Amino acid sequence: MNSAHNPDINHDMNTSRIRVGIDVGGTFTDAVAVDATTLELLGQVKVPTSHHHADGVAHGIVEALDRLMEQTGRAPADISFLAHGTTQATNALLEGDVATVGLIGIGTGPSAVFTRRLASFAKLELTPGKRLPLVYAHVADPSDTAAVCRAVEQLKDEQLKGEQLKGGGAQVLVASQPFSVDRPEGERAVLDAARPYGLPMTAAHEITSLYGLHKRTRTAVVNAAILPRMLATADLVDASITKAGVTAPLMVMRCDGGVMSLDEMRRRPLLTVLSGPAAGVAGALMQERVSEGVFLETGGTSTDISVVRRGKVAVRHATILGKTSYLNALDVRTVGVGGGSMVRIGDGRITGVGPRSAHIAGLPYACFASPAELRDATVATVQPMDGDPDNYAVLDAAGGRFAVTMTCAANALGRVPEGDFAHCDPETARAAIAPLAALLGTDIATAATRILDAGTAQVRKVVDAMIRDYRLDKDTAVVVGGGGGAASVTPHLALGSGMEGRIARHNEVISPIGVALALVREQVERIVPGGASQEQILAVRAEAERAVVAQGAAAEGVEVEVTVDPQTSTVRAVATGATELRTQDRAHRADDTERLHAAAASLKADPAAVHVLAGTAAHTVYGTETRRRLRPTRHAVRIVDMDGVVRHHAADAHVETTTVAGAPEVLARLVGESTSYGDGGVRAPALRLLLGSRIADLSGVLDPQPLLALAQSELRARAGDEPVVAVLEVRS
């Protein structure tokens, strides 16, 4: 879309610094420029993804960047942040386009038995009929350099059964040894000895620090299989961006909604697998300021559904090649319904919508035809592709054959806002639905409603399941739609479910916006048998913080969330930070009245019954009391930021204000009073601290001593008279 025709694009040229996000899709590469100060969209371009160019997708990235600079009138030197998201790693696995992995197992005695079993990864199926190309060699003593060299030469020369490989055998090496999480010296020794051979290499302990030899090695092997291809692309993109005059470091989208440095991507390309949907939800999180809700990214064929809970995207261990991995990825669930999904009919009724879309069937949408083209339209049923049902409805009209889609129905009901990517003349859309309505024996509005009912029912089933899984409050959760097909699903779903719903601003480019606004992210996990000590928990936190700073995040703005799971003895620290401190004066700040009404709406209370309990320069804490007969009074709390967005809600919480100097004593007292002891063990309260512009979430720690130590780490290097607000929720 040309920015000259989009009134929402800001052309204020007073600010020179921009953030650029580029999303490399299967068909198109989208790029956006965002003002680094106001975060307003300045420009957007779309170019075909250059799969078949000599430089691969790198050519399309540079072409998109050139056009974006021309459109916005900016120079490459004005770019303060540049990141791209890519489906290349995902596609490589889906298409089976991977390198041959040479796996070196390490060990003697009983442990060697388990290590040798890792050779079975050669049976992993990439695509139907195609297995992961893997060759295996064993080394008893990792310090025996000669033995390691013999193993590498064996792997390089070995042929897969029945296949001649280009350039011989192994193209990338993985070293794996039992217990390497605690004792990585063996894997490191093997890689050091193998380095002269010039192959890309990785050690299993470098990919994940979690126990489980089989799963850890499988994750490392899949990472290695895509490593050479991703390295080649990374080098091309890096060289091209540098040649274009960009001095900002290039970042890459991760599958958990953050970005990482190019060097980190070279080490762990697997982190980019499944990153496509992560870009969209990152955009919703940063631009739409969603704190609790469901994000739907709807394209032409499908809808990706993800959850935002307490201002964070929901992640889980991803399933890759049919097996669970140690890769933490966005929990995204895909439904085969999108803006181009075709309608199925039978026995005088609508029997379903999708999964076939007009795009794949090679048919134009009926609602985008001209009235003349729709003249004399009659309904027919077809089998769009081999293996499809033969009951997909199409219109045969003067202008040819057209598909009846979700977008047609949404436009016929006026659900697609003017200016939206999928908007058309509502009269034309109604003309497109009219023949089908006549066949069904009903009016146009009813027929269109039935189409949307059938399509959104599939989406709603998954949305309801995710709301249950993450225990979202359905009354306060919002549904936000992104993607070019957002208007075909989100408004009708919200209407039918009774949830608040809206289409994201600039929904058709929400993914590259998410890339442009994403924070540097790193996750560190450690399993500490017998339970982690206070020092070990702080060490994991510090490691995560150092990792994001090393990748370019401004140290002063890094936030670290620590979770300690006593059942699995896992300590997890997730650090996030921006590459520059965001102190922007946003275009709109909610006033006191707007923030009060936002809190009251979330609390479902009369604004007159809502009171300000505490606040910092960036957040205000509101609360109400609910008195109950013979039961303690409940103190519901909402934390609202300066934009009027509810950042946290608690059904019953205690709020207290202190200073940085007084916080240690106050927090020790509050935590001591609120910690419960029982058969389930010690349970400290869920603690959040409002400090400066941040909400420090310490709710993932159950042990009071590490909790207080983490709180102290959040307070360090701050002025003693700075206000601190503590929000505590007692765990039952």
N, C-alpha and C positions, 0 to 999 in steps of 0.2 A: 504494500500500500504506500502510495506517495504521501509524504508528510504534508504536502501542500493541500491535500484534501482531507486532512485529519485535524479538526480544530482542537483536539485534546493534546496534540504534541506541542510542547513548549519550545518557542524559538528565542527565548531570552539569551542573548549572546554575552551577557556581562560576566558569566562564570566560564572560566576556560577549561577546567578539569572535568573529564567525563569518565564514566565507567562503561565498558563495552562488554556485552554478552553475546556469544554466538552459539547457536544450537544447530548441530549437524544432524539432520534427520535423514530418513531413508530416501526421500524424494527431494526435499528442499533444505537449504541452509538459511536460517533466519538470523539476522543480526540486529541488535538495538544499541542505541547510545542513550545513557542515562546521566543526567546532571549529578556530579559527585557530591554536590552540596544539598540540593533540594530533593534529589532522587526522582525528579520528573523525567518523563520520556521525551527525548529530543528528536529521535529519528528511528526509522526501522526500514530494513530492506530484506528482500527475499531473492535468492539465486538458486538455480538447480544444484543439487549436491553433485560434486565432480568425482563420482566413483571411478570413471573410466579414463580420467586424465592421467598423464604420466606422473604427476605429483599427487595423485589420489585426492582425498578430501581436503588436503592442505590448499590446493588451488582454489576451491570454492570458498574456503575461509578467508583467504586473502582478497579474493574478488568481492566478497561481501563487505569486508573491512574497507576496501577502496571506495566502494559505492556509498558506504555509510559516512565516510569522511567528506566525500563530495556533497552529499545531501545536507549534512549538518554544518558544513563550512568550517570544520575543525581540522587540525593537523595531527599526525600520529603522536607528536610530542605532547599533545593535550591529554592523552590517555593516561589516567592514573591507575587503572585496573583493567585487565583484559583476561577474560576466561572463556573457555568453550566447553560445551557438552557434546558428547558423541555417542552414537550407538555402535561404533566400530567393534568394540570388544564383544558386545552382545551378539552382533551379526556374525562375527567370526565363529563363535560357538554354535550359533543356530545353523550356520551354513557349513560347519566342519572345516573352515579354512584356518587351520592351526599348524604350528610347527611340531616336528617330532621331538618329544621330550626324552632326554636321557636321564634316568633316575638312578642315583647311586645310593644304595642302602648301606648303612654302617652298623656293625655290631658283631659280637662273638657270643658263643654260648646260647642260652635260652632267648636272649633278646634278638639274636640273628634270625630265629624262626619267625618272629613277628615282622621283622624288617623285610625278609624275603617275600612275605605274602603281599607286599606292596606292588610286586610285579603284576598283580591282578588288575591294576588300574588300566592296563592295555585293553581290558574288556569294557571300559566305560563307553557307552554309546553316545556319540555326538549328534548324529542324525540317523534316521532309519537306514540301517545297513552300513553305517560308517562309524568306526570306533576310534577312540583317542589313540593317535600314533605314539606309542611309548616303548622304549627298550630299557632293559634293566641290567645293572651290574652291581656286584656286591664287593665291599671292602671291609675286611675284618678290623684292621688297624688304621684309623684315619691319619695317623702320623707317619705311615709308611708311604712316602712320596712316590716311590717306584710303583707300588701297588695301585695307587690312585691313578697314576698316568696310564698304567695298563688298562684300568677300568674305563678311563675316558676314551682311549684309542679303540677299545672294544665297542663302546657305544657309538662312536663316530663311524665305525666300519660296518656295524650290524645293520642288516636289512630286515624290514618287517616281513612277516610271513607272506610269501606270494607277491610282494610288491617291490619295485625298484624305486628308491627314493631319490629325489633331486639332491645332488650334492652328498649322497651317502646317507648315514644314519642320523644320529642325534644332532639337532640344530640348537638346542638349549639344554642346560644342565640343572638338575635339582639334587641337593644333598639332604638326606633325612636320616635321623638317628633317634632312637627312643630317649625320652627325657631331655631332649635338646633345649627345651624351654629353660631348664635349670642349668644345663651344662652344654652350652652351644659350641664349645671349643672344637669338638669333633667335626661338626658341619663346616665350621670356619676353616679348619685345616684342609679339608677336602677341596673347598673352593680355592684356597690359596694355591694348592698344588695344581689345580686344573686351570688356573688363570692363563698360563702361557698359550693355551690352545685357542684363546680368543672367542670362545662361545659366550653368549649371554648366560648368566648363572644366578641362581637364588638358593637360599637355605630355607628349610621349612620353618625354622624358628623366627625368621625375619618376616614372614607373612602373618603369623599369628602367634601369640604367646600363651595360648590355651593348651591344656593337656589333651591327649587323645591322638596317638601316633597316626592312626588311619585317617581320621578326618583332617588333621593338620596337614598331612602329606598330600592328601587329595586336593585340598585347597591350594597348596603350593604348586602342585602339578598342573592344575587348570590355569593358574596364574602364569606359569612358565609357557604353556602352550600358546598363549596369545602374546607373549613378551616380544619376540622378534618383530612381529608385524606392528605392534604398538610403538616399539622403539623407533622403527623406520618412519612412521607417521609423525611421532613427536619431534624427531630431528628435522623433518621437512617443514612442519608448521613453525617450529622455533626459528629456523633459518629464514623462512619467508617473512615472518613477523618482524624479525630484526632488520632484514633487508628493506622492509617497508618503513623503517624509521621509528618503530615503537620501542620505547625504552622501558616501559612497565613490564615486570615479569609476567610470563604467561601462566595462567592457572587452568586447572582442568576440573570439571564437575565430577564429584564422587556420587556413589549410589546411596549415600545417607543424607543427601541434601546440602552438603558443604562442598568446598573446593579444596584442591591440594596443589602444591607446586608441581611444575613439570618434572623436576628431579624425583619427587615422590611417586609420580605416575610411572616414571621409568622403572622404578623399583617394584611397584605393586599395581600394574595395569588392571588387575582383577577388580580393583575398587571402582573402576568406571563401568563395569558390567551392571546392567539394570539402572543406569543413571538417568536414562531418558525421562521417566516419570518424576524423578527427584527434582529436576529443574523446575517443573511446573509448580510443585508444592512449595519449593523454596520461594518462588515468585509470590505465591499466595501468602506465605508466611511473612515475607518482608514488605511487600507492597500493600497487601490487603490487611495486614496486621491481625490475622486470625489468631485467637488464643485458644479456642476450643471449637472444633468442628470437623467437617468432612470436606475434602477437596475432590472435585470431579474434573478430570481433564478429558474432554470429549473431542475426538477427531472425527474423521469421516466414517470410520469403521468400528471403533471401539471406545470405551470409556475406562480410564484408569482411576481407581478410587483409593484415596489415602486419607490418613487421619492426622489431625493436629490436636495434641492434648497438652494443656497447660503451656501453650506457646512453643511446643517442640513437635517435630515430626515423629511419627511412630516408626521405629525400626525393629528388625528382627533378623536372625540368621537366615540368609537366603538359601533357597533351593537351586542348585546348579547341576545340570545334567541329571536331574531326577534324584539328587542326593543333597541332604543338608550340608552346608559348609560353615566355615567360621567367618564368612563374609557378612558383615552387618550392613543390611540394605534397607531401603524404605519398604515398609509393609504396604505393598500396592497390590490391589486385586483388580483384575481386568474382566470386563463384561463386553461381549460382542455386540454392543449397541452403540451407534454413533449417529452423527448428523446425516450421513448418507445411507443408513440402514434401510433396506427395502421392506415393504409390507407383504405379508403372506396372508392369503385368504382361502376360504373353503366353506362350503355349506352355508353360504350367505352371511358369513361373519369374518372378522379379522381373527386369524388363528395365531399370529405371532409377528414379530418384527426382527429382522436379521436372521442369522449372523452375516448373510451376504450384503455387501454394500454396493451402491451404484458405481463407485470408483472401480471396484474389482470386476464388476459385471460389464464395465465399459459403456455405461448408459448415463446420459445427462439427467440432472434433477428436473422433474416436471415444472417445479415452481420458478426455475430460472429461464424457462422458455418464454417466448413472446406469445401474446394472445393469438396471433395468427398461426403460430406453430401448433397451438393446442386445439385449433379448430377441428370439429368432428371427432373428438377423442373418444375412444372406446376402451374398455378394460379388457386386458388379456392376461393369461398366466403363463409364466415361462420358467424354464430351468436355466438360471444364468450360467452356471458352470457344471461340468461333469461331476456327478455325485451330489449335487444340490437337490432339494425338493423341487417339484415342478409347479409349485403354487405361489410363486412370487408375482405380485401384481405389477403390471406395466400399462402404460397408456400408448395405444397406437393412434397417432393423430396425423394431421396434415404435414407437420414438420418432422415426422419420424417417430421413433419409439423412445419413451421417457420412463424413468423410474419414479415411483411414488415413494417418498422418503419421510423420515422423521422431520427433516428441515421443512419439507412442504407443509406438514401438519402444523408445526410450530408457527410458521408464517401465516397460515390460514386463520389461526386463533389469535394473531397479534402478539405472540410471545417473544418475537425477535425484535429487539430495539432498533430503531432507525440508526444507521451508521454502523451496525454490527456487521462483522465479516459475512454472516450468513443471511443478512436481510434481503428481502425481495419485495416486490409490489404485493401487498396482501390480496388484492383482487385477483392477480395471476395465480397466487397460491390457492385461493378458493376455487378458481377455475380448474386447477390441477386436481383438487380433491373431489370436485362435483361428480364426475363420472363414477368414481368409487362409491360415493355416498348414495347415488341412485341405485347402484347394484346392490348395496346393503339395505336399501329401503329406508334410508334415514336422511337427515339434513347434513349439510356440510360441517357445521360445528360439531355435531355428535360424532361424525365419522373421523374428523381430525382428533377429537378427544380420545376416541377409542384407539387410534394409532399410537398416540402418546402414552395412553394407559398401558398398552401392551409392551411398549419399549421400556418405559421407566419402571415397570413392575420388576424387570430383571435387575435393574440397577438398585432399586429400593431394597430388594432382598439382601444384596451384599452390603449396602449402607447400614441396614438394620443390624446385620451380623457384626459389623465393625464397631458400631455404637455399643453393642453388648460386650464385645471382646475388650474394648478399652474403657468401658464403664463411663461413657460420656453422658452428661445430663441432656437428654433430648430436648428439654424445654429451653436450654440456653445455647446448645450447639448450633452453629450456622452451617449452611451448605453453600459452598462457593464454587462456581463453575468457571473453568478455564478451557482454552482450546478453541479452535474455530467453530466447533459444533456445540459449544456450551449452551446456547439458547434453545437447542432442540431437546435438552434433557433437564437441566437444572431448574428452570422456572416451574415446569410441570411437576417435577419430583417434589419440590418444596411445597407446592400447593397441595399435593396429595398427602404429604406426610405431616403437614402442619408445622414444619420447621421453617425458621427464617432462612431465606435463600437469596442469593444475588450472583450476578455475573461479574467476574473480576474486570476491572478496568483494563483495556487493551488485551482482552482475553485471548485474541488470536496469536499474540506474541508473549504470553505469560511465561513460556519456558525460557526464551533468551533473556527476558527481564529477570527471571529467577537466577540465571547464570550470572548476570551483571551485578546483582545485589547480594549474591551468596557470600557467606562468611567462610573463612578458612576453618577447617574442622579436622580434628584428629581424635581417635579413640584408642585408649590403651587399656588392655585387659590383662589381669594376672590372676591365676589361681594360687591361693596361699593355703595349703593343707593345714588344718587345725585352727584356721581363723587368722585374719590379718591383724597385725599390731598397728598401733597408732602411727608408728614410724613408717611402716610399709604402705599404709593408706596414703600418707602424705607424700611418699616417694612416687607412687603411681600418679598422684595429682600433679606433682612437679614435672614428671616426665611428659605428660600430656600437654602441659602448659609450654614446656620448652619446645615440643614438636611443632606447635602452631606458630610460635614466634620464629622458629628456624625457617618456616615456610613463608614468612613475610607479614604475619599478623603483628599489629602494634601491641607491645607488651602491656601498656597501661589499660587496654580495653579487653583483655582476654578474660573470658568467663569459663569456669570449669565446674561441671556437675559430676559429683562422685556418687556412685552407688555401690553398696556392699551387700552381696547376697550371701547370708549365712548358710543357706542350704547347699549351695554349690561352692562355697568358699571363694567366690569370684569378686575381685575388686575391679570396678570399671570406672574410668575417668574419661569424660567427653569434654574436650576443650574447643571453644569457638572464639574467633576474633576477626576483626576487620583489618584489612591491609592499611587503612588509615583510620584515625580516630574520627568517629562520626559525631560531629558537634554541630551538624547543620541546623539552621533555623528553617524548619519546614514551613510550607506555604500556609498551613492552617494548624492552629493549636486550639483545642477545645477549651471553652471557658468553664468557669465553676459550675454554671447551670447545666451545660451539656454533659460534663463529667458526672454530676449528680444524677441526672436522668439516665445515663448509661448504666450506672451502678444500680439504680432503682429498678430499671427494666430487668437487669440480670437477677436481682434479688426478688423480683416479683412483689415489690412493695411500693407503697405510696411514698413519693419523694419526701414527704413531710416526716416519715418515720425512719428515714435514712440519715445517718450522722457521720460526719468526718471524724475518724478515730486517730489518724496520724498521717504523716506525709513527708516526702522529701521534695527536692526541686523537680524530680522527674515523675513521681508517683503519688497518688492520694489513696488512702485506705478508708473505705466506707464500711459501715456495718449496721445491722438491725438486730433487735432482740425478739426472740419468740418464746413467750412464757408458756409452759406446759404444766398441767395439773399433776402433782406428785412426781414430777421429773425435773431435772435441772434445766434452767433457761439456756436456750441455744443462742449463740452469737455468730450469725452468718456474716461473712466478710467478703468484700470484693476489692481488689487492687486495680486501680484504673490509671493508665498512663496519660501523658499530656495531650495525646491525640484523641482521648476519649475511648480508648480500647480497653476492655476488661482483660487484664493480663493474668489474673489468678482469681479463682473463687474457692472459698472454703465454707462448708456447711456449718462448722462450729470451730472458732479459733480465738486465741487470746492474742492481743496486740499490745505491745509496750514500746515506748520510745526511750532511747538513751543516747549516749555519745560513744565515739570510738574508744575514748579513755575509760568510760564506765561500763562498756559492753562486756568485758570478761566476767566481771562480778555479777552483772545482771543476768547474763546468759547462763552462767553456772547455776544461779538460783532457779531460773525458769525451767531449765532442762531437768534439774534435780526434782523440782515439784511435779513435772509433767511426765517423767519416765515411769513406765509401768513394768512390773515384774510378775511373771506367771509361768504356767506350764510351757508357754510358747517361747520363753526366754525373755531377755531384756528388750524393751521396745522404747527407745527414746522418741520424743515428739518429732513430727515433721516440721522442720525449721526452715524458714525463709527470711533472709535479711535484705532490707531495702537500704542500699548504700549508693549515694551519688545518683548516677543514672541507671543503676543496675538492680536486678532482683537476683540475689545469690541463692540458688536453690540447693539446700543441704538436706533435702527430705529423703535422699537415698541411703542414709546412714542410720542404723538402729542402735548402735552402741554409743552411750553418752560421751565417753572420753574422746574417741576419734571425732565425734560430732563437734565437740567444743574445740578440738585442735584445728579442724577444718575452718570453723568460724573464725578462729584467731588468724589463720592464714589469709582469710578474706579481708581482715581488718588491718593487716600490716601495711606500712608505708602510707597510711592515711592520717590526716590531722586529728589530734585528740579531741577537738571540739566539734568535729563533723557529726551530724545527727545520724543515728542508726535506728531503724524500725524493725523490730522482731515480730514475726507472725508465726505462732506455734499452733499446731493441731495435734491434740492428744490422740495416740493410736489406741484403738480398743483392743 
